[in-house]
Amino acid sequence: MDITLLNLNTPLEFINQAMKKSLIGNLGIEVVKIAEGLVEGFLPLSEKNSRPDGILHGGANLAFAETLAGLGSMLLVDLKEFDVLGTQVSGNHTGILSEGKALGEAKIIHRGNKTHIWNVDVKNEEGRLISTVRVTNMIVKRND
């Protein structure tokens, strides 16, 4: 898939397929909902994204949040003209995930011309907060 063609009308199966051969796919991240200013997905716990004791690795959790927020920003800009670059990720882990999957909901809280700021809440399947993450994306002219 040509990533510059990505938009809110792109079917989820195409988005998920395009991410398979990357860190995103290796971690097991899948997107389940896209809308303007909102992206939802899940991250199933596996040996590829856990600590040696079997709980979800905090870094994998942050990569999950950055993936959802990055995709959200990509859906809001003309990717033929602009690129989206993650510039800051900061998370507070409030719980652990030792089984099942993490569910993430990314919502935009600032949509500027040069920066987007997202809040991403990651919860377990019962709805208990695992992490809350703030992601800043920089919007730059492509090839600058």
N, C-alpha and C positions, 0 to 999 in steps of 0.2 A: 504494500500500500504506500502510495506517495503521501507522506505525512503532511505536505502542504495543502492537500485536499480535505483534510480533517475539518469537520464542522458539526454543529448540533444535529444534523440530519444523518450523520454517519452511523450505520447500524452498529450496535454494541459488539456483535460477533466479529466485525471487521477490525474494530479497535482492539479487542482482546487478542485476535490473531496476530495483528501487527506487533504486539508487545511480547509475544511468546518467546522470541529469540533474543532476549535482553535480560538484564537484571530483574526487570519486572516479572517476566515469565518464570525465571528461575526461582524467584521467591514465592510464586504461586498467586500473585495478585490478579484479581479479575474485577472488571468494572461492571456494575449491574444497573446503573442509572446515570443519565446525563441530562442536564437542563441548564439554562443560562444561570450561571452563578452557583451551580450545585453539581457535585459528582459524588456518587456512592459506589462502594466496592467492598470486597472481602479479601481476607488473607488467611487461608487455611494453615493451621499450625502443622509444621513438618520438620524433619531433621535439617532441611535446607535453610530454615529461618529461625531455628531455636538455639538456645544456649545448650551446652552439654547436659544440663539437668532437665532438659525437655520443655522449658518455658520459652515463650516468645522473646527473642532477642530485641532489646530496645532499639538497636540500630535498624533492624528489619522493620520495626514499627514506624520509625521515622522515615524510612524509605517508602513505606506504604503511604504515609501521609503526604510526602512530597510528590509521589506519583499522582495521587488524586488531585492535589492542588495544581500541579503542573499541567495535567490534562485539562482541568477546568479553565486555566488561563489560555491554553492553546485553542480552546473552543470559542474564546471571546475575541480573538484577534484574527486578522487576515494573515495566515501563515506563509503566503507567497511574498508578503512584504515584511513581516516581523517574525522574530524568533522569541521564544520564552526561555529564560534562564533562571533557575532557582538560585537565589543569592543568600537566603538565610532560612534555617529550619531550627526551631526551638521547641522542645517538648517537655511536658511534665508527665511522668509516668505515675499513675495513681493506683495501679493494680497490676496483676499478672494474668497471663493467659496460659493455662497448662493443658487445655484440650479444646477441640473444636476450631472455630475460626474467629478472627477479629473482623468486626464490621466497622467501616469508616464512612464518615459523612463530612465532606468538604464543602464549606460555604464561604463565598467571597464576602469580605467585610470592607474592602477598599478597592475600587476599580479606577485607577488613574491611567493616564496616557503612557506613563513610563514604569509604573509599578502596580502590582496586584498583591493584596494581602489576603490570605485565607486562614480561616480557623478550621481545624480538622479534629473532630472528636472520634476516638477509636474506642469501641465498646466490645464486650463479649456478647455471645448470643443471647444472654439473659438481659442485656441492656445495661450492665454495670460498666462504668467508665474505666478504661484501661490507661488511656493517655489523652491529653489534649495538646494539640500541636499548632503552632503558628508558623506559616510558610509565607515568605516574601519572594515573589517572582519579578524579575526585571524584564521589561518588554523593550527589545532592541530592534533596530532596522536590520534586516537580514543582510549578511555579508559585510557588516560594519566592523 
